[in-house]
Amino acid sequence: MAAPPRRPLLILLAGLLLVASLATLAEAIYEDQVGLADWHQKYIGKVKQAVYHSQKSGRRRVVVLTEENVISSLDLRSGDIFWRHIIDKNDPLDQLSLSFGKYVLTLSSGGTILRAWNLPDGQMIWETNLQTSTASDPQLHVMPNSKVAKDNLVLVSAGRWIYAVSSIDGSISWEKEFSLDGLEIKQVLQSPENDIVYAVGIAGSSKLALYHLSTKTGEVLKDIQESLPGELSGEIVLGSDDVLVALNKARSSLFLIEFNSGRISYNKVHVSDLVQDLSGTFKLQSVSNGVIALQTPSTVSLLKLKDTDGLEVVQRFDQPAALSDALTIAEKDEAFAVVRHVGSQIEFIVKFTSDVSGEIIREKVIIDQHRGNVEKVFLNSYIRTDKSHGFRALVVMEDHSLLLIQQGEVVWSREDGLASIVDVTTSELPVEKDGVSVADVEHNLFEWLKGHMLKLKGTLMLANADEVAAIQALRLKSSEKNKMTRDHNGFRKLLIVLTKAGKVIALHTGDGRIIWSNLLPSLRASRFGVMPSALRIYQWQVPHHSVMRENPSVLVVGKSGAESSAPGVFSILDSYSGEELNAMRLDHSVVQIIPLTLKDLSEQRLHLIVDSNSNAHLYPKSPDALDVFLNEMPNLYFYSVDILANVIRGYSLQKSCDIEGDEYCFSTKELWSIIFPSDSERIAISETRKMNEVVHTQAKTIGDHDVMYKYLSKNLVFVATVSPKAAGDIGSALPEEASLVAYLIDAVTGRILHRVTHHGAQGPVHAVLSENWVVYHYFNLRAHRFEMAVIEIYDQSRADNKDVMKLILGKHNLSAPITSFARPEVVVKSQSYFFTHSVKAMAVTQTAKGITSKQLLIGTISDQVCFGT
């Protein structure tokens, strides 16, 4: 019989088993997984111009130009992006066109840069720089049939210049600058009978000029000028091949201008004689040959041209509607589309210009009601199997989304409003163990049962191909990463974003899918007049564990106009469903929004709204919130940064207010100000700590094993200024003329705690402030590279706490509050590093308890994210 193993050996084996069992719980990633994104979504922004390319074979596509300065090619069948180019904001795109069916032409920077892109892959073929005068409305015209060259000439007009450029290599064939002072070319037309180009422009406010140019050389063959009675607004559209329609400055009359037979004749028509009860602003739109439209925010009137005798109203739509440009169908016939809202649906109507009162197609399409009104329509045709013409339309909605409508259905849609996000916040998901039903958040009861039936059919092998695909989508959606409940570490959240269009969208952090969206009625943008603007989004109510059954909510703050004195707008939304719980239009403006760390009994966060009269308004307006605020008001201070005036001011709050009877209004008292000399410094950026930032430890052990105590004041403000000549783009100043000054300022007293100057440095400056350190990024003109500087500030008054006996006897000051009224004994450490990347965003990681070490997140100009410690 073998001897039993000895006890030490058993202990060793048990230890090995324990280590092996723990090893199976460890997780890691492979080398080829480093740098890969969990999900990545591409958007293009609100489309303002679109050109179809629907060849008989191959991929059908549409090329679009957007308000986010993006040019992109989209698959017409699915809406997927073939290629996309994001052009710099300093080079705004003006016009878009196609040439030869294989080149995409773009005009930008006020008509000074003309580019050609390869249609299949988006590679740039050539670029031509043009010298033009200041232009407000540059035009791009591709000549369809040129008899003077083997390629299509491209005509570019801007100001009083016209260029003829080859579409193959971008070479300038000829150029012409007109001598008439103040001339601005409005229309460029090509004669179908001969090689003559007509250029029509306005000089001053009432002088009309018509030029006949030779297509071969650009020589002026005829120059005709005519003064019109009354001033023009500059809004001119093409009524027909030889008639222009211009709007006068008072926007009360239309001029019908005929330029046929080498002369100019005109006729004046009053708008009130055409359309009665025309209220609000309106605009002109050229629909097709002989048809124009008068558009208001709520009506559209189709007008038919009767030579120069006048206009007649053919049809009027009393609902918000949009019209497309004309589309050539036959040799002498064109079609255009009208898309209007009818109840909860939109109506797609197609008409021929030969019979405007008739209709070819009238289809009703069901769309999501959180998309708003139709903004733009781009019509396209195709040949059906029976050789008849079918029509599809690309529709741009008020929320900046893009839809393709065909045969009464939405073929595909793109949520391109996500390309113009103005603010973002996060929201916790519901806790599953507390009984919060996932079905209440993600599905209704019918969808929940439908999912279980699909899974049952899949188990019994009864599901078809479409149902199998649906089951796979459900499994992916219900995976651990994509659940609609809170995980243990708090990584799964809702990203609630606010877009420029005033739409709030909730995204799941697991896969980026849209959980809900809501176009806020209080921030609905009108196509005309003053537009509301979305400002910020904040957490409004974050329920504690004791009230976990209540859903969290977010606050959206906006303005009802672009001016600083425009009244503010509030909207409160449920974070789980997107339902608008409350909306209010404020009776004061919104200049500064100050979220406080205070909460009332219902877990609603307190906010201060500072108006243009320097009064502070407390929200929510409840007695409970007022009591909490009044208890802490003596300890509340705030500051404002006026970049235009180049000054920083600090304020305290007073109980009295200029508005009588409003107990939630508080006046402010200026305590200090720092005025920077405008001839040597301009404010570039200011940053402060997050109010909810948690710091786990007060001390830091440095390289020589010494302990230093962090200066952890939430009133610390970082301000960077640059010299006036260095405030422009990189290279706009010499190293001797450029400098950057970094300040650390106490926001309560205005005391400057630290100041450092970087000679030969220039912006743009990006910075982040956390705990007791600040990191900022700039360009070093002397070294010709980017740099990143770090400043750490420590509290020297706590240096004696390193004595162990004082800690044991309790004679330390670790628990003593940090006050801004006593001059702090601080010591500063700083260091600069070379950094090879251009930066456009910086942030710092944050955890609930502050235990995890801070990671610096750097977004580069190439859309990469770098991590630093």
Disulfide bonds with the S-S distance in Angstrom:
Cys657-Cys665 1.94
